[in-house]
């Protein structure tokens, strides 16, 4: 059986003390945790596909949590997001559900409540994945990011690599592992070293 990876959680809250508090708790719970006090500082982690779950505060000065969630959905539709707020409203709850938030936690919340919500997310979303699936997703996300940076469509990449659009789409979504030959063709077409596609994986 392939080894299981440690669940990686991203915490985004403009209050640094809350970020540190949640990081300490979640690390003790056995999760790998990264934090950001600004949504835009957290975007690289979302783009790279390194985290499986995000805890995001709703009220932040740079970009509110629901706006950030919509931005996340355009980049990483699979990321499980839990919103947190000290200023609950019916409108806010509706907006968060429309943006596909997994849950909506009211601050201050008990740590046991957070623990239960995360455990439910792990069960319902199948967040604990094996190492091979994780690598496929990270490499796929990297290819998609580089392709978009080069303003290249999947069809254009398919022409340059002589690979099918269907195969490239499956690779980008992390649903198919690519052979070394396929990865080499893709790297050449994107004008990046082959090693770059695996960097940080």
N, CA and C of each residue as an Amber inpcrd file, in Angstrom:
protein
   603
   0.8460000  -1.1880000   0.0000000   0.0000000   0.0000000   0.0000000
   0.8880000   1.2480000   0.0000000   0.5460000   2.2600000  -0.8100000
   1.3490000   3.4780000  -0.8840000   1.2500000   4.2480000   0.4200000
   2.3480000   4.9620000   0.8140000   2.3090000   5.7010000   2.0620000
   1.3420000   6.8670000   2.0030000   0.7220000   7.1590000   3.1350000
  -0.1820000   8.3040000   3.2150000   0.6230000   9.5680000   3.4920000
   0.1880000  10.6700000   2.9260000   0.8720000  11.9310000   3.1720000
   0.1800000  12.6490000   4.3240000   0.9310000  13.5460000   4.9590000
   0.3710000  14.3500000   6.0370000  -0.5050000  15.4380000   5.4200000
  -1.7090000  15.5960000   5.9410000  -2.6190000  16.6130000   5.4180000
  -2.0050000  17.9970000   5.6060000  -1.9930000  18.7870000   4.5350000
  -1.4320000  20.1380000   4.6060000  -2.5710000  21.1550000   4.6440000
  -2.5260000  22.0150000   5.6620000  -3.5850000  23.0060000   5.8750000
  -3.0100000  24.4120000   5.7430000  -3.7290000  25.2650000   5.0370000
  -3.3600000  26.6720000   4.8880000  -4.3040000  27.5080000   5.7460000
  -3.7350000  28.3670000   6.6080000  -4.5370000  29.2600000   7.4520000
  -4.3210000  30.6930000   6.9640000  -5.4130000  31.3830000   6.6260000
  -5.3180000  32.7690000   6.1590000  -6.2000000  33.6410000   7.0490000
  -5.5490000  34.5080000   7.8310000  -6.2580000  35.4100000   8.7450000
  -5.3860000  36.6420000   8.9320000  -5.9900000  37.8280000   8.8680000
  -5.1790000  39.0460000   8.9980000  -4.6780000  39.2570000  10.4260000
  -5.1800000  38.4840000  11.3790000  -4.6950000  38.5380000  12.7630000
  -3.5800000  37.5010000  12.9300000  -2.3400000  37.9910000  13.0560000
  -1.1920000  37.0880000  13.1340000  -1.2640000  36.1720000  14.3490000
  -1.8180000  36.6780000  15.4620000  -1.9360000  35.8560000  16.6740000
  -2.8430000  34.6450000  16.4330000  -3.9210000  34.8560000  15.6900000
  -4.8290000  33.7440000  15.3820000  -4.1250000  32.7300000  14.4790000
  -3.3640000  33.2380000  13.5060000  -2.5960000  32.3390000  12.6210000
  -1.6640000  31.4510000  13.4410000  -0.9260000  32.0610000  14.3730000
   0.0320000  31.3070000  15.1900000  -0.6810000  30.3200000  16.1130000
  -1.7870000  30.7720000  16.7090000  -2.5660000  29.9270000  17.6170000
  -3.0840000  28.6840000  16.8870000  -3.6690000  28.9030000  15.7070000
  -4.2050000  27.7740000  14.9360000  -3.0880000  26.8780000  14.4120000
  -1.9670000  27.4930000  14.0340000  -0.8360000  26.6900000  13.5470000
  -0.3200000  25.7650000  14.6490000  -0.1760000  26.2990000  15.8630000
   0.3020000  25.4790000  16.9900000  -0.6610000  24.3190000  17.2600000
  -1.9520000  24.6220000  17.2840000  -2.9490000  23.5820000  17.5540000
  -2.9530000  22.5180000  16.4590000  -2.9980000  22.9540000  15.2080000
  -3.0930000  22.0070000  14.0930000  -1.8200000  21.1830000  13.9300000
  -0.6750000  21.7790000  14.2540000   0.5910000  21.0330000  14.2010000
   0.5820000  19.9340000  15.2600000   0.0740000  20.2690000  16.4590000
  -0.0440000  19.2530000  17.5230000  -0.9910000  18.1310000  17.1040000
  -1.9760000  18.4710000  16.2790000  -2.9410000  17.4770000  15.7970000
  -2.3430000  16.5800000  14.7080000  -1.1270000  16.9170000  14.2720000
  -0.4510000  16.0770000  13.2810000  -0.5360000  16.5640000  11.8480000
  -1.0100000  17.8100000  11.6590000  -1.1100000  18.3560000  10.3100000
   0.1230000  19.1910000   9.9730000   0.3880000  19.3390000   8.6910000
   1.4260000  20.2530000   8.2060000   0.7120000  21.5760000   7.9250000
   1.2020000  22.6810000   8.5000000   0.4520000  23.9430000   8.4460000
   1.3070000  25.0910000   7.9240000   0.7300000  25.8890000   7.0450000
   1.3590000  27.1400000   6.6310000   0.3390000  28.2500000   6.8640000
   0.8290000  29.4740000   7.0770000  -0.0730000  30.5880000   7.3770000
   0.2440000  31.8000000   6.5100000  -0.7490000  32.6700000   6.3770000
  -0.5680000  33.9430000   5.6780000  -1.5400000  34.9440000   6.2870000
  -1.1010000  36.1960000   6.4050000  -1.9880000  37.2340000   6.9440000
  -2.6540000  38.0350000   5.8230000  -2.2470000  37.7660000   4.5780000
  -2.8640000  38.4290000   3.4220000  -3.2280000  37.3710000   2.3790000
  -4.4320000  37.4550000   1.8290000  -4.8420000  36.4680000   0.8240000
  -3.8630000  36.3450000  -0.3460000  -3.3760000  37.4730000  -0.8460000
  -2.4840000  37.4110000  -2.0090000  -1.1680000  36.7120000  -1.6850000
  -0.7420000  36.7780000  -0.4120000   0.4770000  36.0570000  -0.0060000
   0.2370000  34.5460000   0.0230000  -1.0250000  34.1590000   0.1530000
  -1.3640000  32.7290000   0.2210000  -1.5820000  32.1090000  -1.1560000
  -1.7490000  32.9480000  -2.1790000  -2.0670000  32.4370000  -3.5190000
  -1.0540000  31.4430000  -4.0850000   0.2780000  31.6830000  -3.9100000
   1.2360000  30.7140000  -4.4660000   1.0040000  29.2930000  -3.9610000
   0.6210000  29.1670000  -2.7070000   0.3600000  27.8380000  -2.1360000
  -0.8690000  27.2040000  -2.7890000  -1.8460000  28.0400000  -3.1070000
  -3.0580000  27.5550000  -3.7730000  -2.7290000  27.1250000  -5.2070000
  -1.9460000  27.9580000  -5.8960000  -1.5660000  27.6800000  -7.2850000
  -0.7600000  26.3940000  -7.3870000   0.1780000  26.1960000  -6.4480000
   1.0330000  25.0050000  -6.4730000   0.2890000  23.7300000  -6.0830000
  -0.9040000  23.8960000  -5.5170000  -1.6800000  22.7220000  -5.1140000
  -1.0840000  21.9830000  -3.9370000  -0.3170000  22.6990000  -3.0990000
   0.3840000  22.0300000  -1.9960000  -0.5060000  21.7610000  -0.7860000
  -1.5980000  22.5180000  -0.6570000  -2.4640000  22.2950000   0.5100000
  -3.7590000  21.6140000   0.0660000  -4.3150000  20.8280000   0.9800000
  -5.5740000  20.1340000   0.6790000  -6.7760000  20.8040000   1.3490000
  -6.4910000  21.6460000   2.3590000  -7.5710000  22.2940000   3.1030000
  -7.1280000  23.6960000   3.4980000  -8.0450000  24.6520000   3.4480000
  -7.7210000  26.0290000   3.8390000  -8.7470000  26.5440000   4.8410000
  -8.2440000  27.2090000   5.8850000  -9.0880000  27.9050000   6.8660000
  -8.9250000  29.3920000   6.5850000  -9.9960000  30.0570000   6.2010000
  -9.8910000  31.4470000   5.7500000 -10.8500000  32.3390000   6.5210000
 -10.3060000  33.4360000   7.0490000 -11.1280000  34.4240000   7.7440000
 -11.9590000  35.1870000   6.7110000 -13.1860000  35.5280000   7.0610000
 -14.0510000  36.2360000   6.1180000 -13.6880000  37.7130000   6.0310000
 -13.4740000  38.3580000   7.1810000 -13.2570000  39.8080000   7.1670000
 -11.7640000  40.1270000   7.1940000 -11.2310000  40.5100000   6.0250000
  -9.8290000  40.9110000   5.9000000  -9.7750000  42.1650000   5.0370000
  -8.8020000  43.0590000   5.2980000  -8.7750000  44.3410000   4.5910000
  -8.4320000  44.2610000   3.1010000  -7.5060000  43.3930000   2.7330000
  -7.0270000  43.3500000   1.3470000  -8.0720000  42.7590000   0.3920000
  -8.7020000  41.6910000   0.8460000  -9.7000000  40.9600000   0.0500000
 -10.4780000  40.1150000   1.0420000 -11.8030000  40.1850000   1.0230000
 -12.5160000  39.3970000   2.0330000 -12.4780000  37.9060000   1.6850000
 -12.8100000  37.0900000   2.6790000 -12.6650000  35.6510000   2.5350000
 -13.4900000  35.0430000   1.4190000 -14.7030000  35.5660000   1.2010000
 -15.5580000  35.0280000   0.1370000 -14.9760000  35.3770000  -1.2310000
 -14.4590000  36.6060000  -1.3710000 -13.8010000  36.9980000  -2.6300000
 -12.5810000  36.1110000  -2.8830000 -11.8210000  35.8600000  -1.8080000
 -10.6350000  35.0130000  -1.9390000 -11.0360000  33.5860000  -2.3100000
 -12.1280000  33.1090000  -1.7290000 -12.6200000  31.7690000  -2.0540000
 -12.9880000  31.6770000  -3.5370000 -13.6210000  32.7140000  -4.0640000
 -13.9600000  32.7100000  -5.5000000 -12.6910000  32.6720000  -6.3510000
 -11.6710000  33.4130000  -5.9180000 -10.3750000  33.4060000  -6.6220000
  -9.7630000  32.0030000  -6.5810000  -9.8430000  31.3740000  -5.4060000
  -9.3330000  30.0040000  -5.2530000 -10.0460000  29.0580000  -6.2110000
 -11.3570000  29.1800000  -6.2970000 -12.1400000  28.2800000  -7.1480000
 -11.7190000  28.3800000  -8.6200000 -11.2710000  29.5730000  -9.0540000
 -10.8430000  29.7360000 -10.4490000  -9.4860000  29.0810000 -10.6960000
  -8.7320000  28.8260000  -9.6120000  -7.3860000  28.2520000  -9.7280000
  -7.3760000  26.7820000  -9.3360000  -8.0190000  26.4930000  -8.2100000
  -7.9800000  25.1370000  -7.6520000  -9.3800000  24.7440000  -7.1720000
 -10.2210000  24.2480000  -8.0730000 -11.6080000  23.9220000  -7.7130000
 -11.7380000  22.8280000  -6.6660000 -10.6770000  22.0320000  -6.4830000
 -10.7400000  20.8900000  -5.5660000 -10.4350000  21.2500000  -4.1110000
  -9.8160000  22.4060000  -3.8740000  -9.3770000  22.7510000  -2.5160000
 -10.5690000  22.8560000  -1.5640000 -10.4710000  22.1690000  -0.4390000
 -11.5210000  22.2130000   0.5810000 -11.3170000  23.4670000   1.4300000
 -12.3210000  24.3330000   1.4950000 -12.1920000  25.6130000   2.2020000
 -13.2250000  25.7220000   3.3190000 -12.7310000  26.0880000   4.5080000
 -13.5930000  26.3610000   5.6590000 -13.4400000  27.8410000   5.9820000
 -14.5470000  28.5700000   5.9790000 -14.5010000  30.0000000   6.2910000
 -14.7380000  30.2150000   7.7780000 -14.0760000  31.2600000   8.3320000
 -14.2260000  31.6030000   9.7540000 -14.6430000  33.0690000   9.8450000
 -15.5650000  33.3740000  10.7520000 -15.9520000  34.7750000  10.9110000
 -16.4130000  35.0850000  12.3310000 -16.0820000  36.2940000  12.7670000
 -16.5790000  36.7880000  14.0550000 -17.8030000  37.6740000  13.8260000
 -18.1490000  37.8830000  12.5480000 -19.2680000  38.7600000  12.1910000
 -20.2500000  37.9990000  11.2990000 -20.9740000  37.0410000  11.8930000
 -21.8680000  36.2090000  11.0790000 -23.0740000  36.9750000  10.5490000
 -23.5020000  36.5890000   9.3690000 -24.7330000  37.1360000   8.7950000
 -25.3200000  36.0760000   7.8750000 -26.6140000  36.1500000   7.6790000
 -27.2760000  35.1970000   6.7830000 -26.7170000  35.3580000   5.3760000
 -26.5350000  36.6250000   4.9660000 -26.0070000  36.9010000   3.6220000
 -24.6080000  36.3020000   3.4540000 -23.7710000  36.4710000   4.5020000
 -22.4070000  35.9290000   4.4500000 -22.4020000  34.4190000   4.3450000
 -23.2890000  33.7840000   5.1080000 -23.3720000  32.3190000   5.0710000
 -23.8330000  31.8340000   3.7010000 -24.8140000  32.5200000   3.1310000
 -25.3230000  32.1480000   1.8030000 -24.2290000  32.3290000   0.7490000
 -23.5230000  33.4800000   0.8160000 -22.4400000  33.7460000  -0.1460000
 -21.3500000  32.6850000  -0.0700000 -21.0130000  32.2790000   1.1610000
 -19.9420000  31.2900000   1.3270000 -20.3590000  29.9320000   0.7670000
 -21.6200000  29.5640000   0.9530000 -22.0910000  28.2850000   0.4240000
 -22.1720000  28.3210000  -1.1050000 -22.5710000  29.4780000  -1.6460000
 -22.6140000  29.6230000  -3.1060000 -21.2170000  29.4970000  -3.7020000
 -20.2250000  29.9710000  -2.9510000 -18.8320000  29.8980000  -3.4270000
 -18.2190000  28.5330000  -3.1210000 -19.0340000  27.6090000  -2.6110000
 -18.6250000  26.2250000  -2.3410000 -17.6610000  26.0970000  -1.1600000
 -17.9630000  26.8230000  -0.0690000 -17.2080000  26.6030000   1.1740000
 -17.7000000  25.2930000   1.7870000 -16.7840000  24.5460000   2.3910000
 -17.1770000  23.2810000   3.0230000 -17.9690000  23.5470000   4.2970000
 -17.5460000  24.5710000   5.0550000 -18.2390000  24.9180000   6.2960000
 -17.9810000  26.3850000   6.6240000 -18.7090000  26.8800000   7.6200000
 -18.7030000  28.2920000   7.9880000 -18.6460000  28.3350000   9.5130000
 -17.4430000  28.5610000  10.0740000 -17.2550000  28.5270000  11.5320000
 -17.3960000  29.9210000  12.1380000 -18.1210000  29.9920000  13.2480000
 -18.2970000  31.2750000  13.9300000 -17.2430000  31.4320000  15.0160000
 -16.4980000  32.5450000  14.9710000 -15.5060000  32.8450000  16.0050000
 -16.2100000  33.4870000  17.1970000 -15.7310000  33.2490000  18.4070000
 -14.6810000  32.2820000  18.7500000 -15.2690000  30.8680000  18.7670000
 -14.5160000  29.9180000  18.2600000 -14.9940000  28.5300000  18.2580000
 -14.0950000  27.6830000  19.1510000 -14.6610000  26.5970000  19.6460000
 -13.8850000  25.6540000  20.4500000 -12.9510000  24.8730000  19.5300000
 -11.7540000  24.5770000  20.0330000 -10.8100000  23.8180000  19.2190000
 -11.3620000  22.4360000  18.8630000 -12.1600000  21.8760000  19.7590000
 -12.7550000  20.5720000  19.4660000 -13.7330000  20.6680000  18.2950000
 -14.4080000  21.8120000  18.1930000 -15.3260000  22.0300000  17.0690000
 -14.5400000  22.0660000  15.7540000 -13.3950000  22.7730000  15.7710000
 -12.5390000  22.8340000  14.5860000 -12.0230000  21.4360000  14.2300000
 -11.6130000  20.7040000  15.2580000 -11.1090000  19.3390000  15.0510000
 -12.1690000  18.4830000  14.3390000 -13.4070000  18.5790000  14.8130000
 -14.4900000  17.7680000  14.2400000 -14.8010000  18.1610000  12.7950000
 -14.7690000  19.4620000  12.5130000 -15.0460000  19.9280000  11.1460000
 -13.9620000  19.4340000  10.1890000 -12.7010000  19.4960000  10.6280000
 -11.5970000  19.0220000   9.7810000 -11.7050000  17.5140000   9.5590000
 -12.0120000  16.7790000  10.6170000 -12.1550000  15.3200000  10.4780000
 -13.2950000  14.9660000   9.5210000 -14.3660000  15.7450000   9.5910000
 -15.5000000  15.5140000   8.6770000 -15.0880000  15.8120000   7.2300000
 -14.2990000  16.8870000   7.0530000 -13.8160000  17.2380000   5.7080000
 -12.9250000  16.1320000   5.1450000 -12.0680000  15.5840000   6.0170000
 -11.1750000  14.4920000   5.5940000 -12.0000000  13.3000000   5.1200000
 -13.0440000  12.9630000   5.8870000 -13.8900000  11.8110000   5.5270000
 -14.6890000  12.0700000   4.2470000 -15.3710000  13.2170000   4.2230000
 -16.3050000  13.4780000   3.1240000 -15.6120000  13.8420000   1.8190000
 -14.4620000  14.5000000   1.9150000 -13.7470000  14.9140000   0.7000000
 -12.5860000  13.9920000   0.3400000 -12.3270000  12.9920000   1.1690000
 -11.2260000  12.0730000   0.8810000  -9.8940000  12.7930000   0.8050000
  -9.5980000  13.6250000   1.8050000  -8.4210000  14.4960000   1.7310000
  -7.0900000  13.7980000   1.9590000  -7.0930000  12.6840000   2.6790000
  -5.8200000  11.9840000   2.8880000  -5.5640000  11.0860000   1.6860000
  -4.5810000  11.4710000   0.8950000  -4.3010000  10.7650000  -0.3490000
  -2.9250000  10.1340000  -0.2830000  -2.6910000   9.1340000  -1.1140000
  -1.3780000   8.5060000  -1.0800000  -0.3530000   9.3480000  -1.8400000
   0.9140000   9.0160000  -1.6450000   2.0180000   9.8210000  -2.1730000
   1.9820000   9.9380000  -3.6950000   1.6340000   8.8640000  -4.3830000
   1.6180000   8.9020000  -5.8540000   0.5660000   9.8790000  -6.3690000
  -0.6200000   9.8510000  -5.7630000  -1.6890000  10.7660000  -6.1700000
  -1.2690000  12.2040000  -5.8990000  -0.6240000  12.4270000  -4.7460000
  -0.1690000  13.7760000  -4.3910000   0.8270000  14.2950000  -5.4260000
   1.7940000  13.4730000  -5.8120000   2.7940000  13.8810000  -6.8100000
   2.1110000  14.1930000  -8.1400000   1.1780000  13.3400000  -8.5510000
   0.4570000  13.5810000  -9.8100000  -0.2540000  14.9260000  -9.7860000
  -0.8860000  15.2420000  -8.6560000  -1.6190000  16.5120000  -8.5510000
  -0.6780000  17.7090000  -8.5790000   0.4450000  17.6060000  -7.8570000
   1.4000000  18.7180000  -7.8130000   2.0230000  18.9670000  -9.1800000
   2.4320000  17.8920000  -9.8540000   3.0330000  18.0320000 -11.1860000
   1.9970000  18.5760000 -12.1710000   0.7750000  18.0670000 -12.0970000
  -0.2900000  18.5520000 -12.9730000  -0.5670000  20.0300000 -12.7690000
  -0.6030000  20.4590000 -11.5030000  -0.8360000  21.8770000 -11.1930000
   0.3070000  22.7370000 -11.7230000   1.5400000  22.2270000 -11.6190000
   2.7050000  22.9740000 -12.1200000   2.6300000  23.1410000 -13.6440000
   2.2680000  22.0770000 -14.3450000   2.1430000  22.1500000 -15.8100000
   1.0620000  23.1570000 -16.1950000  -0.0880000  23.0890000 -15.5140000
  -1.1930000  24.0010000 -15.8150000  -0.7870000  25.4520000 -15.5860000
  -0.0700000  25.7110000 -14.4780000   0.3650000  27.0750000 -14.1570000
   1.3080000  27.6130000 -15.2250000   2.3100000  26.8140000 -15.5990000
   3.2820000  27.2550000 -16.6120000   2.5880000  27.4700000 -17.9570000
   1.6870000  26.5630000 -18.3160000   0.9620000  26.7030000 -19.5880000
   0.1640000  28.0010000 -19.6240000  -0.5110000  28.3180000 -18.5170000
  -1.3080000  29.5520000 -18.4660000  -0.4220000  30.7940000 -18.4710000
   0.7430000  30.7060000 -17.8020000   1.6910000  31.8310000 -17.8210000
   2.1480000  32.1280000 -19.2440000   2.1820000  31.0860000 -20.0730000
   2.6160000  31.2470000 -21.4620000   1.4330000  31.4960000 -22.3960000
   0.2480000  31.7140000 -21.8010000  -0.9810000  31.9680000 -22.5700000
  -1.2020000  30.9100000 -23.6490000  -0.9880000  29.6660000 -23.2660000
  -1.1000000  28.5480000 -24.2030000  -2.3340000  27.7190000 -23.8530000
  -3.1230000  27.3650000 -24.8490000  -4.2850000  26.5100000 -24.6040000
  -3.8390000  25.0470000 -24.5610000  -4.7090000  24.1900000 -24.0470000
  -4.4090000  22.7530000 -24.0390000  -4.2220000  22.2290000 -25.4640000
  -5.0340000  22.7490000 -26.3830000  -4.9420000  22.3150000 -27.7780000
  -3.5810000  22.6850000 -28.3740000  -3.1070000  23.9020000 -28.0530000
  -1.7950000  24.3300000 -28.5560000  -0.6810000  23.4600000 -27.9750000
  -0.7950000  23.1520000 -26.6710000   0.2090000  22.2940000 -26.0390000
   0.1730000  20.8940000 -26.6580000  -1.0250000  20.4130000 -26.9560000
  -1.1650000  19.0920000 -27.5750000  -0.4710000  19.0540000 -28.9370000
  -0.6390000  20.1330000 -29.7150000   0.0180000  20.1880000 -31.0320000
   1.5370000  20.1730000 -30.8950000   2.0470000  20.9380000 -29.9070000
   3.5070000  21.0380000 -29.7320000   4.1290000  19.7430000 -29.2270000
   3.3510000  18.9650000 -28.4900000   3.8930000  17.7400000 -27.8910000
   3.5180000  16.4740000 -28.6620000   2.5740000  16.6110000 -29.6050000
   2.0310000  15.4530000 -30.3290000   1.3350000  14.4840000 -29.3660000
   0.7740000  15.0500000 -28.2810000  -0.0060000  14.2620000 -27.3210000
  -1.4660000  14.6830000 -27.4320000  -2.3740000  13.8470000 -26.9570000
  -3.7960000  14.1850000 -27.0630000  -4.2000000  15.2100000 -26.0040000
  -5.2030000  16.0200000 -26.3590000  -5.7490000  16.9960000 -25.4110000
  -6.2790000  16.2660000 -24.1820000  -6.9250000  15.1250000 -24.4190000
  -7.5000000  14.3370000 -23.3250000  -6.4300000  13.8970000 -22.3240000
  -5.3000000  13.3850000 -22.8370000  -4.2220000  12.9380000 -21.9490000
  -3.6540000  14.1040000 -21.1550000  -3.3890000  15.2270000 -21.8440000
  -2.8220000  16.3980000 -21.1600000  -3.7780000  16.9260000 -20.0960000
  -5.0720000  16.9000000 -20.4000000  -6.0710000  17.3450000 -19.4290000
  -6.0560000  16.4530000 -18.1930000  -5.9790000  15.1400000 -18.3960000
  -5.9290000  14.1900000 -17.2810000  -4.6760000  14.3980000 -16.4360000
  -3.5490000  14.6950000 -17.0980000  -2.2900000  14.9340000 -16.3790000
  -2.3950000  16.2100000 -15.5500000  -2.9370000  17.2820000 -16.1510000
  -3.0690000  18.5520000 -15.4290000  -3.9860000  18.4210000 -14.2190000
  -4.9940000  17.5900000 -14.3190000  -5.9300000  17.3900000 -13.2020000
  -5.3890000  16.4090000 -12.1640000  -4.2130000  15.8340000 -12.4610000
  -3.6070000  14.8860000 -11.5240000  -4.2820000  13.5300000 -11.5310000
  -5.0850000  13.2620000 -12.5610000  -5.8240000  11.9990000 -12.6220000
  -5.0630000  10.9130000 -13.3740000  -3.9400000  11.3040000 -13.9730000
  -3.1410000  10.3390000 -14.7220000  -1.6690000  10.6510000 -14.5090000
  -0.8610000   9.6190000 -14.2980000   0.5770000   9.8500000 -14.1590000
   1.2050000   9.7880000 -15.5470000   2.1360000  10.6970000 -15.8020000
   2.7630000  10.7930000 -17.1160000   4.0800000  10.0320000 -17.1430000
   4.3870000   9.4610000 -18.2940000   5.6820000   8.7930000 -18.4620000
   6.7810000   9.8520000 -18.5520000   8.0280000   9.4270000 -18.3830000
   9.1530000  10.3580000 -18.4960000   9.1900000  10.9690000 -19.8940000
   8.8890000  10.1580000 -20.9030000   8.8700000  10.6520000 -22.2850000
   7.8320000  11.7630000 -22.4540000   6.6400000  11.5520000 -21.8900000
   5.5760000  12.5590000 -21.9600000   5.9800000  13.8230000 -21.2180000
   6.5900000  13.6630000 -20.0390000   7.0280000  14.8190000 -19.2550000
   8.1060000  15.6000000 -20.0020000   9.0200000  14.8830000 -20.6620000
  10.0940000  15.5510000 -21.4040000   9.5070000  16.3720000 -22.5600000
   8.5600000  15.7810000 -23.2960000   7.9170000  16.5030000 -24.4060000
   7.1950000  17.7530000 -23.8950000   6.5290000  17.6010000 -22.7580000
   5.7820000  18.7210000 -22.1760000   6.7220000  19.8300000 -21.7360000
   7.8210000  19.4650000 -21.0790000   8.8000000  20.4550000 -20.6230000
   9.3910000  21.2160000 -21.8000000   9.7370000  20.5060000 -22.8770000
  10.3000000  21.1540000 -24.0780000   9.2790000  22.1190000 -24.6740000
   8.0230000  21.6860000 -24.7650000   6.9690000  22.5320000 -25.3420000
   6.7280000  23.7860000 -24.5120000   6.9220000  23.6720000 -23.1920000
   6.7100000  24.8140000 -22.2900000   7.9830000  25.6310000 -22.0780000
   9.0910000  25.1720000 -22.6760000  10.3930000  25.8570000 -22.5560000
  10.8710000  25.9500000 -21.1130000  10.7270000  24.8560000 -20.3820000
  11.2480000  24.7930000 -19.0060000  12.0590000  23.5070000 -18.8630000
  13.0460000  23.5030000 -17.9310000  13.7760000  22.2520000 -17.6900000
  12.8270000  21.1950000 -17.1240000  13.0680000  19.9440000 -17.4590000
  12.2350000  18.8530000 -16.9390000  12.1890000  18.8860000 -15.4130000
  13.3250000  19.1960000 -14.7890000  13.4050000  19.2150000 -13.3200000
  12.4630000  20.2470000 -12.7050000  12.1550000  21.3260000 -13.4480000
  11.2830000  22.3830000 -12.9140000   9.8800000  21.8490000 -12.6260000
   9.4220000  20.9180000 -13.4450000   8.0730000  20.3730000 -13.2560000
   7.9580000  19.5500000 -11.9780000   9.1110000  19.1080000 -11.4550000
   9.1160000  18.3060000 -10.2220000   9.6450000  19.0920000  -9.0260000
  10.0010000  20.3490000  -9.2390000  10.5980000  21.1570000  -8.1750000
   9.6500000  21.2900000  -6.9870000  10.1350000  20.9390000  -5.7990000
   9.3210000  21.0570000  -4.5930000   8.3770000  19.8990000  -4.3640000
   8.3250000  18.9540000  -5.3040000   7.4410000  17.7940000  -5.1690000
   8.0610000  16.7680000  -4.2420000
